[in-house]
Amino acid sequence: MVVLSAEQVHGWDNFTMYKESIASIDLMERASLKCVEWIESNGLLNHQFAIYSGKGNNGGDGLAIGRLLHEKGCQVEIYILEFGHLGTHDFQQNLQRLHALPVNIHFLQPGTNLPEIPDETIVVDALLGTGINRAADGFMAGLIQHINASKNIVISIDLPSGMFCDIATIPNTCIDATVTLSFQCFKPAFLVAENASFFGKLFILDIGLANEYLSTITPEYELMDNVIASGIIRPRPPFAHKGNFGHALLFAGSEGKMGAAILAAKACLRTGAALLTCMVPHDGLAIIQTALPESMAILASKTDANLPLPPLDMYTIIGAGPGIGTGESSAQHLHEILKASTKPIVIDADALNILSKNADWLNLLQPFSILTPHPKEFDRIAGLHDSDFARIATARRLAKKYQLIIILKGHRTLIAMPGGRAWFNTSGNASMAKGGSGDVLTGMITGLLSRGYAPEQAALLGVYLHGLAGELASDIHGMESVLASDIVENIGKAFKALENK
């Protein structure tokens, strides 16, 4: 599934109408019928409905939904926001159709008292849709706040009223929907954490728009799903040996943070690396060798930052950051690695925090190096951002400028590519919001790179596998009880699930 901007969504509607020779009112009817079918299939027809409509095409959807609900035998009250001008052509046509039915239609004008909303009434929000170009204000904002204050079930059509499709909505007024019924594709607004409380549970309804349109555009974003992930996976050749799957170096761990090194190291091996060497401080040598006998270990001195690096050309890939701390010795070791490496590097956690204090070191990163920050780590590198949309825009810009892959972690993790493409990941759940999950991801991506995947493939597949392993872990342990080590233990099952797919 693709992610389209407001302009692209409008273009898809127009393309379909031209391709199928249908009128816009008929496409509106198709979308409204799908909404009513959803309402019926979820057992909600025994409720009363209050339809709140603006005078745009989203309002036209609301009127059509109200008429179709009435035809199903539901008690429906229609409330139209009245500003003294005619609505769109399709809105007016649907209003005319309603006038022929015994449905109560109320016109809400500025300065009038807003109606009480009975407790058991379901509100259908069709005030504003994808096409809005300014924040809700005045009487519209007051009506939105009135609906929010009611605490009733609210079903928003297309987008919660007041929400922008592809720019930040906060701090503006927006409907707090219980459910949002949108059409055909994801919009960027549904993929950022700051909007989650507004759109509630999201359902994308297929209204039969012409698929040929997608070959005529470049989507704003793309979605990483199990079909794409399955297509990336390479089977291990039956006559392969350990020399075929690389030797990874992982710079990780420090006093009190060896757990991060162990998690990343286990994930690296579970994801396919044949050989792994962990570069750890002296007091971590025994820990890593005991916890993970499959890994080799070399010394990263905590007290002697001038300890020479091993020859880096013997390693297929380097991952750096989990648990290394931000002290002088770790910073100097990282600097030496960046200067000496001739291959892409995976940078996470404390390595990112060190980079944030040494911005010029970004120029030392080899093209297609992979950075995996969470939002706060990213802001330390790139400056504070006032919204998820601003952060995403900066990530895409920096990925192009420095020819990096930036993985901006979150519920819908963003993967920004050097060439300008950007992906949202669809796997994973809130069970993974635990310390150590990011260390596991670093190890997984490092393992995939060691295994021979190209950086773009390793980033996309690593993020998707990581989320899928988290989902499988939550199936076993429940949403609250998943540990980062449980994610590691389910990497193999995630591979098998994708291979079976």
NORCORBEL-V34087 format. One record per backbone hydrogen bond with DSSP energy under -1.0 kcal/mol. CO is the residue of the C=O (numbers start at 1). NH is the residue of the N-H. Records with the same first field share a line. If there is no record, write none. Layout:
CO->NH / NH
This chain:
1->223
2->186
3->221
5->9
6->10
7->11
8->12
9->13
10->14
11->15
12->16
13->17
14->18
15->19
16->20
17->22
23->27
24->28
25->29
26->30
27->31
28->32
29->33
30->34
31->35
32->36
33->37
34->38
35->39
36->40
37->41
38->42
39->44
40->43
44->47
48->122
49->77
50->124
51->79
52->126
53->81
55->88
56->60
57->61
58->62
59->63
60->64
61->65
62->66
63->67
64->68
65->69
66->70
67->71
69->74
70->73
75->49
77->51
78->106
79->53
80->108
88->92
89->93
90->94
91->95
92->96
93->97
94->98
95->99
98->101
101->103
104->78
106->80
108->82
109->112
118->121
122->50
123->155
124->52
125->157
126->54
129->132
137->140 / 141
138->142
139->143
140->144
141->145
142->146
143->147
144->148
145->149
153->123
154->178 / 179
155->125
156->181
157->159
160->163
161->175
165->189
169->172
175->177
178->201
179->156
180->203
181->158
182->205
183->185
186->4
187->190
188->191
192->195
193->196
195->198 / 199
196->200
198->177
201->180
203->182
205->184
210->213
211->214
212->215
213->216
221->3
222->424
224->426
225->229
226->230
227->231
228->232
229->233
237->240
241->244
242->245
245->274
246->275
247->316
248->277
249->319
250->279
251->321
254->257
258->262
259->263
260->264
261->265
262->266
263->267
264->268
265->269
266->270
267->271
268->273
269->272
275->248
276->296
277->250
278->298
279->252
280->300
281->284
282->285
284->288
285->289
286->290
287->291
288->292
292->295
296->278
298->280
304->307
311->314
312->315
317->249
318->346
319->251
320->348
321->324 / 350
322->253
327->331
328->332
329->333
330->334
331->335
332->336
333->337
334->338
335->339
336->340
337->341
345->370
346->320
347->372
348->351
349->353
350->354
351->355
352->356
354->357
355->358
358->361
359->362
360->363
361->364
362->365
366->369
369->405
370->347
371->407
373->409
374->378
375->379
376->380
377->381
378->382
379->383
387->391
388->392
389->393
390->394
391->395
392->396
393->397
394->398
395->399
396->400
397->401
398->402
399->404
403->368
405->371
406->416
408->414
413->425
414->408
415->423
416->406
417->420
421->417
422->222
423->415
424->224
429->432
430->433
432->434
434->437
436->440
437->441
438->442
439->443
440->444
441->445
442->446
443->447
444->448
445->449
446->450
447->451
448->453
454->458
455->459
456->460
457->461
458->462
459->463
460->464
461->465
462->466
463->467
464->468
465->469
466->470
467->471
468->472
469->473
470->474
471->475
472->476
473->477
474->478
483->487
484->488
485->489
488->491
490->494
491->495
492->496
493->497
494->498
495->499
496->500
497->501
